[in-house]
C-alpha cells in the first residue's frame, strides 16, 4: 500500500462527521436563514422581519446592549487574562499542569453554578456588600445585582478561563530564545516584552477575543439572572419570541443577525490571522491583511514599548526590582481567587441547616442533600443528564475522533474547509444552533426525546473532541501504522490494534470532555426538551427563575464535585495519552 493511497483512504474517516454536521448543523442554520425571510403563514419572501428588528426602538436598543456587553466582556476577559496566561507560560511544565487546573475547573464548571454563586455574592445582603460595609469602604450596601455592573462581573468571570486557555498555547509556542537574544543585544525588558513576546502572542490574543466575543453574543444565562430589564440581550429576545409568542420568523431574523455578526467577525479574523489559531496554533500568514496589520501595529507597539520601558524603569528605581517582580504573582493570586472563590462559596451553603441562603452558614446539616436525593423530580433530571451525556460522549467521540484522524493523515485543499466545518459549532452562537435544531426536530418528532438531546449536544461537543484528539495526534508516530501495514495488516486492523490503543488516553479525555459539555448545556436543553425531557441544568434554571433556595446550593455542590472529578480524570488521561 503506497503512502499516497493510504492518505486518500484516511480522508474517508471524516465522512461520517461531515454528513452528521451537514444534517444537524448546516441544514438547520440554513433553514433558519430561509425562515427569517419568509412570512410564516404563507411562505412568501419578505424583509419585514429584518426591517422591524432594525427600526423598532426596543430592538435597536437590545442590539446595542448585546454588542456593548459582548465588547465589554471581551475587553475585560482578554486584559485580565493576558497576565495570567503569560505567567502560566513561564512556569515549568510540571508546575504549570497543576496550576492550570485552577483555570480549567472554573472553565468547565456549570455556568448555572457560577451564576448562582454570583447571585448570592452580589446581593445587597451578600458577602461582597457585607465585606465592603464592614471595612468602611461604603456606608451602605451598593446595588450591583440586577444591573449592568452585575452582568459585567458575571460575564467576565464566565469568559475569563476561555480567554486564558486560548492565549496560553500560542504563548507556549513562542521561541524562548528570541527574548533572550533581544536582551543580549541590549533591549530593555519593556521593549523585549512589547516588541518581541507580545507581538508574537498577538494571534492568541485575537483568537481569545474572537471566541469570547462570539460566545458572549449568544449568552443569556448571566444577563437573565444577574441583569434587569435594561440589560436584556438578543438571546433572551429570541427565547421569548419562540416560547412566549411562537413567532418563528422574527426569532429567526434575530438569530440570523447574531449569526451574521459572528460570521463577519470570523471573516475579519481569518483574513488577519487564520482560523487555525483558534485551536492554539500560531500561524505566520503572508496575507495582505496580516501584513497591513503588522505594518500599522509595529509603530503602535514601538510607542507602547517606549512608554512601558520608561515607566518600568522609573518604578524599578523607586521600588526596586525585587518589589516590582512581586506584582505579577500577586496579580495572579487575585485573578485565581476571582475565578475560584464564587464557586467555592456555594459548597458550604449546601450544608446549611437554615431555610435561607446565607454565608457563612449558621449551622451544619445534610437536610438539603436529603431533599435532593429524595426528590423524584431532581433524581429523574439527574439520571436523564447522565443518559444524554453518555450517549453524546459516545457519538461525539466516534465522529470527532475519526475526523481528527482524517485531518492528521491527509493532505489537500479540502483540509481548511474540513477544519472550519469541525470547529464551526464552537464559533456559531449556541442559541442559533439550538433554535435551528428545535425547528428541525419539531418536524422530525424529536422534540422532548433523549435522542434529540443527544444529537443536539453532539453538535456542540464535537469541536472539543476534535481539538483534543488532534492535539494528541500531533505527537503520534505514524511509522508504527506504516510498519503494521507493510507487514500485511489491513487498514481496519491497524486502526483497532495499533492506532486506537496508543491514543486511548486522549480518546478517553475527549469522551469525558464531551460528557461534561452535554451535562452542562442549557441552551439546547431549553428548546429541545420541550419542557418534558428535563435535564439537570434545565431543572436548575426553572428553580432559579422561581426562587433561590438551599436545595439549589446542594445541587450545585453535586454538579461542581462531579464536573471537577471528571475534569481531573480527563486531564490525567490526556497527559497519559500524549505520545512523546
KATA-V153795 format. One record per run of one state. SS is the DSSP state (@ for helix, = for strand, . for the rest). FROM is the first residue (numbers start at 1). TO is the last residue. If there is no record, write none. Layout:
# KATA-V153795
ss | from | to
SS | FROM | TO
SS | FROM | TO
This chain:
# KATA-V153795
ss | from | to
. | 1 | 2
@ | 3 | 36
. | 37 | 37
= | 38 | 38
. | 39 | 44
= | 45 | 45
. | 46 | 47
@ | 48 | 55
. | 56 | 56
@ | 57 | 89
. | 90 | 92
@ | 93 | 108
. | 109 | 110
@ | 111 | 122
. | 123 | 126
@ | 127 | 134
. | 135 | 147
@ | 148 | 172
. | 173 | 175
@ | 176 | 184
. | 185 | 188
@ | 189 | 217
. | 218 | 220
@ | 221 | 226
. | 227 | 228
@ | 229 | 231
. | 232 | 233
@ | 234 | 243
. | 244 | 247
@ | 248 | 272
. | 273 | 274
@ | 275 | 279
. | 280 | 287
@ | 288 | 319
. | 320 | 320
@ | 321 | 349
. | 350 | 351
= | 352 | 352
. | 353 | 363
= | 364 | 364
. | 365 | 366
@ | 367 | 373
. | 374 | 375
@ | 376 | 409
. | 410 | 413
@ | 414 | 427
. | 428 | 429
@ | 430 | 444
. | 445 | 449
@ | 450 | 473
. | 474 | 478
@ | 479 | 486
. | 487 | 490
@ | 491 | 502
. | 503 | 503
@ | 504 | 520
. | 521 | 522
@ | 523 | 528
. | 529 | 535
@ | 536 | 546
. | 547 | 549
@ | 550 | 577
. | 578 | 580
